[in-house]
């Protein structure tokens, strides 16, 4: 099928597009006809004046600033008025229907998300409301929604969730199975800041982890460079999720077990962990990127520098997951290595060798080279507690 025929078939397949095309065609023909019949010999009148007359006549507004004086001009006007009543009514009705349909599709979670820098939650379970609320609270201001929920929820269930969390336009919904590519693609995965896969309730641990694995593979195919976190039910599946491209896998109950073990050593250790985790927006720790100058320091010097600046107490360094390319391993000054790089470029290959996993080194000491790390984890400086004063009149000096 040739291009013009395909265009016409696509045009007449939509009632709104057909009505719009008919309005445009009538305006064009009426403007040309009215100009040559009525305005061509009138000084100061242009083709735009004819278009203005045709538009006001077709829309039945009729300002009366330009009126036909000849029989052919009046016949053109009669034709426009007769056609305009039906066509403009059809155009207005179809436009209203299109807006209503779009609103319904958005309510049903069938519209693509138009945003960037957002977080995506893939799947739904009992932990989803808390995660969505925390992500929305920590997200920077964005033009579009801050969190996109991809889950097989009913529109009524999502509306109830959005009302309970009171997130308004900061939360959007893509309805469907998060393991399906067409569903995940509606959430703009490549433009996201991070994605979180939740284990599906109502399945056995093996089936839930299999669903998580399929979701991870689907998401990685659409967004290979976005940070991906996943929840698993079985420890044995952690390595499979890592191979599927998950950056961090949290096994459900793992942290609780470690916290109980810590409490067995000393209760103060649990209270310390509890204070570190805190609540959303009120944590005792934070992460930030390291500057080039900080990467050149020894660990002890870096700690002293941060404390002197009032930036907090550095307790760890971290390295983000990133791709390793052959360019990083070859010497640009070597003729052979330069030839290899040129061959990769000629065949349009990036020369990716793999991915360097994330890493965290706690209180690493001066023996660690900080140049290979990306950022710091710091403890916030806490204000000292207020001293209690003795009540007046007890005979003691204040």
One Martini backbone bead per residue (centre of mass of N, CA, C, O) as a GRO file, in nm:
protein
  398
    1UNK     BB    1   0.096   0.037   0.023
    2UNK     BB    2   0.071   0.350  -0.018
    3UNK     BB    3   0.102   0.644   0.148
    4UNK     BB    4  -0.167   0.795   0.081
    5UNK     BB    5  -0.360   0.557   0.143
    6UNK     BB    6  -0.269   0.517   0.439
    7UNK     BB    7  -0.344   0.801   0.535
    8UNK     BB    8  -0.648   0.789   0.466
    9UNK     BB    9  -0.719   0.543   0.637
   10UNK     BB   10  -0.626   0.669   0.907
   11UNK     BB   11  -0.808   0.919   0.896
   12UNK     BB   12  -1.097   0.761   0.860
   13UNK     BB   13  -1.075   0.592   1.135
   14UNK     BB   14  -1.122   0.878   1.261
   15UNK     BB   15  -1.363   1.095   1.351
   16UNK     BB   16  -1.196   1.337   1.444
   17UNK     BB   17  -1.009   1.352   1.197
   18UNK     BB   18  -1.231   1.383   0.986
   19UNK     BB   19  -1.359   1.645   1.094
   20UNK     BB   20  -1.099   1.814   1.078
   21UNK     BB   21  -1.051   1.780   0.773
   22UNK     BB   22  -1.321   1.906   0.680
   23UNK     BB   23  -1.280   2.183   0.803
   24UNK     BB   24  -1.017   2.250   0.653
   25UNK     BB   25  -1.135   2.220   0.365
   26UNK     BB   26  -1.360   2.432   0.386
   27UNK     BB   27  -1.181   2.673   0.458
   28UNK     BB   28  -1.007   2.668   0.206
   29UNK     BB   29  -1.226   2.687  -0.017
   30UNK     BB   30  -1.379   2.936   0.097
   31UNK     BB   31  -1.144   3.135   0.098
   32UNK     BB   32  -1.076   3.127  -0.201
   33UNK     BB   33  -1.358   3.189  -0.314
   34UNK     BB   34  -1.411   3.460  -0.161
   35UNK     BB   35  -1.168   3.615  -0.260
   36UNK     BB   36  -1.228   3.600  -0.579
   37UNK     BB   37  -1.527   3.716  -0.553
   38UNK     BB   38  -1.491   3.968  -0.324
   39UNK     BB   39  -1.160   4.069  -0.251
   40UNK     BB   40  -0.961   4.109  -0.491
   41UNK     BB   41  -1.076   4.421  -0.567
   42UNK     BB   42  -1.013   4.504  -0.272
   43UNK     BB   43  -0.866   4.723  -0.094
   44UNK     BB   44  -0.681   4.570   0.178
   45UNK     BB   45  -0.746   4.278   0.097
   46UNK     BB   46  -0.700   3.941   0.204
   47UNK     BB   47  -0.679   3.608   0.255
   48UNK     BB   48  -0.720   3.636   0.563
   49UNK     BB   49  -0.998   3.765   0.547
   50UNK     BB   50  -1.132   3.516   0.424
   51UNK     BB   51  -1.067   3.326   0.658
   52UNK     BB   52  -1.216   3.487   0.873
   53UNK     BB   53  -1.497   3.464   0.744
   54UNK     BB   54  -1.509   3.152   0.734
   55UNK     BB   55  -1.480   3.103   1.041
   56UNK     BB   56  -1.725   3.272   1.145
   57UNK     BB   57  -1.934   3.118   0.971
   58UNK     BB   58  -1.884   2.820   1.053
   59UNK     BB   59  -1.921   2.896   1.374
   60UNK     BB   60  -2.170   3.109   1.391
   61UNK     BB   61  -2.083   3.401   1.478
   62UNK     BB   62  -2.087   3.657   1.302
   63UNK     BB   63  -1.967   3.972   1.305
   64UNK     BB   64  -2.001   4.159   1.019
   65UNK     BB   65  -1.731   4.292   0.891
   66UNK     BB   66  -1.783   4.066   0.663
   67UNK     BB   67  -1.968   4.075   0.352
   68UNK     BB   68  -2.157   3.961   0.109
   69UNK     BB   69  -2.257   4.103  -0.234
   70UNK     BB   70  -2.272   3.848  -0.396
   71UNK     BB   71  -2.402   3.567  -0.513
   72UNK     BB   72  -2.159   3.375  -0.489
   73UNK     BB   73  -2.088   3.462  -0.197
   74UNK     BB   74  -2.362   3.374  -0.071
   75UNK     BB   75  -2.345   3.079  -0.154
   76UNK     BB   76  -2.095   3.016   0.011
   77UNK     BB   77  -2.218   3.095   0.284
   78UNK     BB   78  -2.453   2.888   0.280
   79UNK     BB   79  -2.273   2.640   0.265
   80UNK     BB   80  -2.121   2.682   0.531
   81UNK     BB   81  -2.365   2.694   0.724
   82UNK     BB   82  -2.477   2.414   0.657
   83UNK     BB   83  -2.210   2.253   0.725
   84UNK     BB   84  -2.134   2.370   1.011
   85UNK     BB   85  -2.349   2.252   1.196
   86UNK     BB   86  -2.258   1.951   1.169
   87UNK     BB   87  -1.944   1.955   1.186
   88UNK     BB   88  -1.907   2.114   1.455
   89UNK     BB   89  -2.069   1.916   1.624
   90UNK     BB   90  -1.889   1.672   1.566
   91UNK     BB   91  -1.624   1.794   1.667
   92UNK     BB   92  -1.711   1.857   1.957
   93UNK     BB   93  -1.803   1.571   2.036
   94UNK     BB   94  -1.530   1.424   1.974
   95UNK     BB   95  -1.355   1.591   2.163
   96UNK     BB   96  -1.504   1.517   2.423
   97UNK     BB   97  -1.466   1.211   2.392
   98UNK     BB   98  -1.155   1.213   2.395
   99UNK     BB   99  -1.124   1.334   2.680
  100UNK     BB  100  -1.283   1.116   2.829
  101UNK     BB  101  -1.114   0.874   2.733
  102UNK     BB  102  -0.848   0.970   2.855
  103UNK     BB  103  -0.944   0.976   3.146
  104UNK     BB  104  -1.019   0.674   3.158
  105UNK     BB  105  -0.738   0.562   3.085
  106UNK     BB  106  -0.598   0.683   3.329
  107UNK     BB  107  -0.774   0.540   3.544
  108UNK     BB  108  -0.691   0.247   3.416
  109UNK     BB  109  -0.374   0.254   3.338
  110UNK     BB  110  -0.321   0.312   2.991
  111UNK     BB  111  -0.123   0.544   3.007
  112UNK     BB  112   0.143   0.712   2.946
  113UNK     BB  113   0.421   0.838   3.101
  114UNK     BB  114   0.505   1.196   3.166
  115UNK     BB  115   0.833   1.168   3.277
  116UNK     BB  116   1.118   1.233   3.506
  117UNK     BB  117   1.297   1.116   3.776
  118UNK     BB  118   1.152   0.866   3.869
  119UNK     BB  119   0.974   0.615   4.038
  120UNK     BB  120   0.944   0.252   4.029
  121UNK     BB  121   0.676   0.024   4.103
  122UNK     BB  122   0.691  -0.335   4.088
  123UNK     BB  123   0.422  -0.416   4.218
  124UNK     BB  124   0.219  -0.576   4.491
  125UNK     BB  125   0.192  -0.521   4.849
  126UNK     BB  126   0.198  -0.446   5.185
  127UNK     BB  127   0.464  -0.249   5.126
  128UNK     BB  128   0.382  -0.037   4.907
  129UNK     BB  129   0.267   0.216   5.052
  130UNK     BB  130   0.529   0.288   5.209
  131UNK     BB  131   0.715   0.312   4.963
  132UNK     BB  132   0.561   0.528   4.805
  133UNK     BB  133   0.566   0.745   5.024
  134UNK     BB  134   0.877   0.763   5.056
  135UNK     BB  135   0.945   0.834   4.760
  136UNK     BB  136   0.771   1.093   4.743
  137UNK     BB  137   0.913   1.245   4.982
  138UNK     BB  138   1.220   1.216   4.848
  139UNK     BB  139   1.143   1.360   4.601
  140UNK     BB  140   1.191   1.569   4.372
  141UNK     BB  141   1.085   1.804   4.183
  142UNK     BB  142   0.840   1.754   3.922
  143UNK     BB  143   0.643   1.771   3.648
  144UNK     BB  144   0.562   1.499   3.717
  145UNK     BB  145   0.549   1.220   3.849
  146UNK     BB  146   0.729   1.053   4.114
  147UNK     BB  147   0.538   0.791   4.095
  148UNK     BB  148   0.520   0.456   3.952
  149UNK     BB  149   0.263   0.215   3.935
  150UNK     BB  150   0.311  -0.139   3.861
  151UNK     BB  151  -0.004  -0.310   3.851
  152UNK     BB  152  -0.285  -0.548   3.903
  153UNK     BB  153  -0.494  -0.324   3.957
  154UNK     BB  154  -0.765  -0.171   4.029
  155UNK     BB  155  -0.896   0.137   3.997
  156UNK     BB  156  -1.023   0.137   4.282
  157UNK     BB  157  -0.768   0.059   4.443
  158UNK     BB  158  -0.596   0.301   4.353
  159UNK     BB  159  -0.783   0.529   4.447
  160UNK     BB  160  -0.763   0.447   4.746
  161UNK     BB  161  -0.457   0.473   4.773
  162UNK     BB  162  -0.428   0.773   4.687
  163UNK     BB  163  -0.612   0.879   4.914
  164UNK     BB  164  -0.451   0.771   5.159
  165UNK     BB  165  -0.168   0.915   5.069
  166UNK     BB  166  -0.199   1.202   4.946
  167UNK     BB  167  -0.056   1.255   4.626
  168UNK     BB  168  -0.207   1.294   4.376
  169UNK     BB  169   0.011   1.384   4.109
  170UNK     BB  170   0.267   1.200   4.230
  171UNK     BB  171   0.076   0.959   4.134
  172UNK     BB  172   0.082   0.677   3.921
  173UNK     BB  173  -0.073   0.441   3.673
  174UNK     BB  174   0.005   0.096   3.565
  175UNK     BB  175  -0.177  -0.146   3.424
  176UNK     BB  176  -0.043  -0.468   3.504
  177UNK     BB  177   0.207  -0.676   3.420
  178UNK     BB  178   0.548  -0.629   3.509
  179UNK     BB  179   0.649  -0.865   3.294
  180UNK     BB  180   0.547  -0.677   3.070
  181UNK     BB  181   0.660  -0.468   2.830
  182UNK     BB  182   0.406  -0.290   2.762
  183UNK     BB  183   0.362  -0.202   3.056
  184UNK     BB  184   0.640  -0.082   3.139
  185UNK     BB  185   0.666   0.128   2.903
  186UNK     BB  186   0.447   0.331   3.030
  187UNK     BB  187   0.668   0.422   3.274
  188UNK     BB  188   0.936   0.531   3.171
  189UNK     BB  189   1.216   0.369   3.238
  190UNK     BB  190   1.462   0.531   3.107
  191UNK     BB  191   1.374   0.804   3.293
  192UNK     BB  192   1.442   0.687   3.554
  193UNK     BB  193   1.595   0.665   3.870
  194UNK     BB  194   1.425   0.410   3.985
  195UNK     BB  195   1.362   0.057   4.079
  196UNK     BB  196   1.097  -0.159   4.231
  197UNK     BB  197   1.065  -0.496   4.334
  198UNK     BB  198   0.783  -0.681   4.429
  199UNK     BB  199   0.647  -0.928   4.589
  200UNK     BB  200   0.400  -1.152   4.533
  201UNK     BB  201   0.113  -1.223   4.654
  202UNK     BB  202  -0.019  -1.560   4.672
  203UNK     BB  203   0.257  -1.706   4.645
  204UNK     BB  204   0.506  -1.887   4.619
  205UNK     BB  205   0.834  -1.839   4.656
  206UNK     BB  206   0.909  -1.948   4.376
  207UNK     BB  207   0.696  -1.786   4.209
  208UNK     BB  208   0.768  -1.502   4.306
  209UNK     BB  209   1.068  -1.506   4.209
  210UNK     BB  210   1.000  -1.560   3.914
  211UNK     BB  211   0.845  -1.297   3.871
  212UNK     BB  212   1.083  -1.113   3.948
  213UNK     BB  213   1.274  -1.209   3.725
  214UNK     BB  214   1.098  -1.128   3.483
  215UNK     BB  215   1.083  -0.829   3.558
  216UNK     BB  216   1.388  -0.772   3.544
  217UNK     BB  217   1.427  -0.848   3.246
  218UNK     BB  218   1.228  -0.645   3.131
  219UNK     BB  219   1.352  -0.386   3.248
  220UNK     BB  220   1.644  -0.419   3.135
  221UNK     BB  221   1.556  -0.404   2.832
  222UNK     BB  222   1.455  -0.092   2.872
  223UNK     BB  223   1.670  -0.025   3.137
  224UNK     BB  224   2.009  -0.073   3.169
  225UNK     BB  225   2.090   0.205   3.372
  226UNK     BB  226   1.893   0.158   3.596
  227UNK     BB  227   1.820   0.136   3.907
  228UNK     BB  228   1.779  -0.196   4.069
  229UNK     BB  229   1.535  -0.327   4.290
  230UNK     BB  230   1.476  -0.624   4.504
  231UNK     BB  231   1.247  -0.873   4.615
  232UNK     BB  232   1.296  -1.166   4.813
  233UNK     BB  233   1.234  -1.503   4.955
  234UNK     BB  234   1.504  -1.639   4.850
  235UNK     BB  235   1.842  -1.672   4.880
  236UNK     BB  236   1.903  -1.847   4.617
  237UNK     BB  237   1.795  -1.595   4.418
  238UNK     BB  238   2.007  -1.369   4.423
  239UNK     BB  239   2.195  -1.454   4.185
  240UNK     BB  240   1.977  -1.443   3.962
  241UNK     BB  241   1.912  -1.141   3.992
  242UNK     BB  242   2.198  -1.042   3.931
  243UNK     BB  243   2.201  -1.159   3.638
  244UNK     BB  244   1.936  -0.978   3.561
  245UNK     BB  245   2.031  -0.673   3.691
  246UNK     BB  246   2.029  -0.650   3.991
  247UNK     BB  247   2.171  -0.450   4.229
  248UNK     BB  248   1.957  -0.502   4.473
  249UNK     BB  249   1.885  -0.761   4.719
  250UNK     BB  250   1.601  -0.827   4.927
  251UNK     BB  251   1.543  -1.039   5.182
  252UNK     BB  252   1.286  -1.141   5.341
  253UNK     BB  253   1.386  -1.107   5.687
  254UNK     BB  254   1.691  -1.046   5.701
  255UNK     BB  255   1.701  -0.789   5.879
  256UNK     BB  256   1.548  -0.907   6.120
  257UNK     BB  257   1.752  -1.127   6.188
  258UNK     BB  258   1.993  -0.936   6.233
  259UNK     BB  259   1.864  -0.772   6.460
  260UNK     BB  260   1.833  -1.008   6.661
  261UNK     BB  261   2.132  -1.074   6.677
  262UNK     BB  262   2.216  -0.798   6.785
  263UNK     BB  263   2.046  -0.809   7.047
  264UNK     BB  264   2.207  -1.053   7.165
  265UNK     BB  265   2.466  -0.891   7.220
  266UNK     BB  266   2.318  -0.588   7.237
  267UNK     BB  267   2.073  -0.357   7.280
  268UNK     BB  268   2.228  -0.099   7.177
  269UNK     BB  269   2.257  -0.188   6.880
  270UNK     BB  270   1.958  -0.158   6.803
  271UNK     BB  271   1.925   0.142   6.876
  272UNK     BB  272   2.130   0.231   6.668
  273UNK     BB  273   1.985   0.122   6.415
  274UNK     BB  274   1.719   0.274   6.461
  275UNK     BB  275   1.847   0.558   6.440
  276UNK     BB  276   1.961   0.531   6.155
  277UNK     BB  277   1.691   0.473   6.006
  278UNK     BB  278   1.442   0.582   6.111
  279UNK     BB  279   1.268   0.805   5.912
  280UNK     BB  280   1.122   0.967   5.676
  281UNK     BB  281   1.346   1.244   5.672
  282UNK     BB  282   1.485   1.112   5.970
  283UNK     BB  283   1.798   1.058   5.944
  284UNK     BB  284   2.137   0.987   6.061
  285UNK     BB  285   2.190   0.940   5.753
  286UNK     BB  286   2.398   0.997   5.455
  287UNK     BB  287   2.447   1.060   5.101
  288UNK     BB  288   2.736   1.139   4.893
  289UNK     BB  289   2.944   1.282   4.685
  290UNK     BB  290   3.267   1.291   4.574
  291UNK     BB  291   3.529   1.469   4.529
  292UNK     BB  292   3.829   1.497   4.381
  293UNK     BB  293   3.984   1.583   4.638
  294UNK     BB  294   3.877   1.354   4.827
  295UNK     BB  295   3.999   1.111   4.661
  296UNK     BB  296   4.308   1.206   4.740
  297UNK     BB  297   4.263   1.119   5.020
  298UNK     BB  298   4.282   1.006   5.321
  299UNK     BB  299   4.074   0.885   5.548
  300UNK     BB  300   4.163   1.056   5.795
  301UNK     BB  301   4.157   1.328   5.642
  302UNK     BB  302   3.859   1.316   5.557
  303UNK     BB  303   3.737   1.312   5.838
  304UNK     BB  304   3.860   1.579   5.939
  305UNK     BB  305   3.742   1.759   5.717
  306UNK     BB  306   3.439   1.704   5.771
  307UNK     BB  307   3.433   1.793   6.069
  308UNK     BB  308   3.540   2.084   6.027
  309UNK     BB  309   3.286   2.147   5.821
  310UNK     BB  310   3.014   2.013   5.941
  311UNK     BB  311   2.927   1.733   5.764
  312UNK     BB  312   3.014   1.506   5.944
  313UNK     BB  313   3.058   1.148   5.984
  314UNK     BB  314   3.254   0.937   5.831
  315UNK     BB  315   3.188   0.567   5.766
  316UNK     BB  316   3.177   0.548   5.439
  317UNK     BB  317   3.218   0.397   5.117
  318UNK     BB  318   3.105   0.415   4.769
  319UNK     BB  319   3.006   0.210   4.481
  320UNK     BB  320   2.876   0.212   4.185
  321UNK     BB  321   2.719   0.077   3.933
  322UNK     BB  322   2.912  -0.012   3.633
  323UNK     BB  323   3.047   0.003   3.336
  324UNK     BB  324   3.282  -0.194   3.144
  325UNK     BB  325   3.531  -0.101   2.921
  326UNK     BB  326   3.789  -0.138   2.697
  327UNK     BB  327   3.896   0.157   2.719
  328UNK     BB  328   3.991   0.128   3.027
  329UNK     BB  329   4.222  -0.106   2.945
  330UNK     BB  330   4.346   0.067   2.731
  331UNK     BB  331   4.607   0.218   2.544
  332UNK     BB  332   4.613   0.513   2.363
  333UNK     BB  333   4.938   0.504   2.295
  334UNK     BB  334   4.885   0.244   2.158
  335UNK     BB  335   4.864   0.114   1.848
  336UNK     BB  336   4.704  -0.147   1.902
  337UNK     BB  337   4.486  -0.026   2.089
  338UNK     BB  338   4.388   0.184   1.883
  339UNK     BB  339   4.295  -0.024   1.671
  340UNK     BB  340   4.081  -0.161   1.847
  341UNK     BB  341   3.908   0.090   1.894
  342UNK     BB  342   3.849   0.144   1.590
  343UNK     BB  343   3.700  -0.123   1.538
  344UNK     BB  344   3.469  -0.081   1.733
  345UNK     BB  345   3.371   0.186   1.603
  346UNK     BB  346   3.322   0.077   1.310
  347UNK     BB  347   3.100  -0.146   1.436
  348UNK     BB  348   2.935  -0.005   1.676
  349UNK     BB  349   3.097  -0.064   1.942
  350UNK     BB  350   3.154  -0.030   2.297
  351UNK     BB  351   3.308  -0.259   2.463
  352UNK     BB  352   3.161  -0.436   2.665
  353UNK     BB  353   3.250  -0.648   2.954
  354UNK     BB  354   3.067  -0.528   3.193
  355UNK     BB  355   2.998  -0.513   3.550
  356UNK     BB  356   3.039  -0.311   3.829
  357UNK     BB  357   2.980  -0.353   4.135
  358UNK     BB  358   2.870  -0.275   4.422
  359UNK     BB  359   3.015  -0.087   4.710
  360UNK     BB  360   3.106  -0.112   5.068
  361UNK     BB  361   3.318   0.075   5.300
  362UNK     BB  362   3.381   0.044   5.637
  363UNK     BB  363   3.608   0.201   5.778
  364UNK     BB  364   3.885   0.152   5.585
  365UNK     BB  365   4.119   0.332   5.598
  366UNK     BB  366   4.441   0.420   5.464
  367UNK     BB  367   4.468   0.162   5.255
  368UNK     BB  368   4.251   0.294   5.077
  369UNK     BB  369   4.153   0.375   4.758
  370UNK     BB  370   3.930   0.644   4.680
  371UNK     BB  371   3.923   0.673   4.359
  372UNK     BB  372   3.710   0.413   4.320
  373UNK     BB  373   3.498   0.603   4.444
  374UNK     BB  374   3.186   0.803   4.476
  375UNK     BB  375   3.113   0.807   4.799
  376UNK     BB  376   2.943   0.903   5.103
  377UNK     BB  377   2.885   0.810   5.448
  378UNK     BB  378   2.701   0.992   5.696
  379UNK     BB  379   2.683   1.132   6.013
  380UNK     BB  380   2.493   1.320   6.187
  381UNK     BB  381   2.495   1.595   6.376
  382UNK     BB  382   2.413   1.612   6.709
  383UNK     BB  383   2.249   1.764   6.943
  384UNK     BB  384   2.279   1.837   7.252
  385UNK     BB  385   2.142   1.787   7.536
  386UNK     BB  386   1.964   1.935   7.765
  387UNK     BB  387   2.013   2.075   8.063
  388UNK     BB  388   1.926   2.027   8.383
  389UNK     BB  389   1.771   2.230   8.620
  390UNK     BB  390   1.748   2.341   8.919
  391UNK     BB  391   1.532   2.438   9.132
  392UNK     BB  392   1.426   2.694   9.286
  393UNK     BB  393   1.510   2.694   9.640
  394UNK     BB  394   1.733   2.443   9.714
  395UNK     BB  395   2.027   2.589   9.787
  396UNK     BB  396   2.155   2.599   9.507
  397UNK     BB  397   2.357   2.671   9.266
  398UNK     BB  398   2.324   2.752   8.923
   0.00000   0.00000   0.00000
